[in-house]
Amino acid sequence: MEIDTEKTIDEHIENSTVLKEASRVPDFKYTRSPQERRLIWKQDLLIVSLLAGCFFFAYLDRTQIGNARIMGLEAGLGISSSQYFNVLMMFYVGYMVFELPAALILRYLPPPVVFGFSVVLFGVISCSVAAVHSYGVLMFLRVFLGLFEAVVQTGNLYLAHWYYPNEVGTRSAFFYLPAPIAGAVGGLIAYGVQRNLENSHGIPAWRWLFIIEGAPTIFWGLLVVALLPNFPETVAKKRHWLFRRHNEREMILQRCKTARNEPGSKAKSVQVWLAIKDPKSWLQALVVGAVCLNVAAFGTFLPTFIQLFGFSALTTQVYTIIPYAFGVVTLPIGNILADRYDKKGVPTLICLGVCLIGYILLLSSTNKVVLIAGCCFVSAGAYPAVILSSAWVLISNAGYTKRATAWAIAQIFIQCYSIISTQVYTDPPRFFKGHGTLLGLNALGVVAVMITMWIFDRENKRRDIVAADFAARGEINPDSNRSYEDLCDKHPDFRYTL
């Protein structure tokens, strides 16, 4: 069908009296009924809370090695600084290797089993680090810690089946909110352990840290196995203890379908290739990689930064709380506002700009207050941007395998960038190479956001013209009757969020 490109969208709409009826673009901004609001509240209470707990323990177990370093891990194991950086790197290797398999496994095994047992296993690994006495074993355990924590990251794919595109950002924010909280709590725990358990029963404090933070992780994993619901289509068929009413389960299934999901869909190899050759997969991966790099680098090196600002080991553990507190505040606020106005690109740009200010402060000053402020700027921009950019990837792709592959590509960028961070923060005390590298990658992220927004805006307008042309003739695009699993985000009713 040829489209008269001379006509504007407004002209097509003006000449059509049936556009509203002909268009099938889902409207996610409608006012929710009391029954639907009650259902969403129950989902939030159970699903988001359980996944948030998973991420809390994942982040706690991932970053505790930074606190353990301040407490004497290197001296205790007799490893050098370069070996310590290699240990950090191995976590991201395991994470990167298992990201796509984890996303695909999620469609073949029940989510409670996948998420719950992965949490149990990385809790066991965390406790096992307390018994390590060699560099090689520590490297081995960090690889498997990354492998099992990669499973938790696929929680966003699971959430996309339970929530609409303009709801998933806020839920992802509360899913990820425990990351800065875990950073702050981890500092407090490390402070208490170092002060009260040093050489208790002949065990160094840094070993106690891994035991104390690993043990409750195992308990939480078992809780997830017992309580987390399956995918919506399974819950609709089989009653879940929280979703017992028939009309409630019907609503769950209908919301899943409306959110551009195909219930029961399995992995499709053709969609893997569609994601790989889609330019937006790589552009968005540059954005997600940059913002997550900020979190990865600061999650691991923040205690080292603050100690080298000129503070004692104990004071350092407490002062790490300050930057994380900024992230705790900005993460939910930024994403709630983004969902309210149904925007992702502009808020991500703002957050990247805040991060850039932080790195400029860290590179240009030696004043303790300014340096702490620089860390706060990075934290305030990075944490909300992680969710904004990640949710943007999810809602910009339809078709489970295509969405999972685009997500995996972004995760590969994150882990590659994170590996870079373990090798560039090697020139204390100013870390010019590290801060400069992250400054440059964040600037590249700004460019990628702007290009992505331009592509999305152009494609949305093109699809509006096609819809208006069909409507002007009183017809419906025949491709509208095809599923999102068939056409993915090329579906004529799909619109990109800017």
Buried (B, 14 or more C-beta within 10 A) or exposed (E): EEEEEEBBBEBBBEBBEBBEEBBEBBEBEEEEEEEBEEBBEBBBEBBBBBBBBBBBBBBBBBBBBBBBBBBBBBEBBEBEEEBBBBBBBBBBBBBBBBBBBBBBBBBEEBBBBBBBBBBBBBBBBBBBBBEBEEBEBBBBBBBBBBBBBBBBBBBBBBBBBBBBBBBBBBBBBBBBBBBBBBBBBBBEBBBBBBEEBBEEEEEBBBBBBBBBBBEBBBEBBBBBBEBBBBBBBBBBEEEBEBBEEEEBBEBBBEBBBEBBBBBEBEBBEEBBEBBEEBEBBBBBBBBBBBBBBBBBBBBBBBBBBBBBBEBEBEBBBBBBBBBBBBBBBBBBEBBBBBBEEBBBBBBBBBBBBBBBBBBBBBBEBEEEEEBBBBBBBBBBBBBBBBBBBBBBBBBBBBBBBBBBBBBBBBBBBBBBBBBBBBBBBEEEEBBEEBBBBBBEBBBBBBEBBEBBBEBBEEBBEEBBBBBBBBBBEEEBBEEBEBBBBEBBBBBBBBBBBB
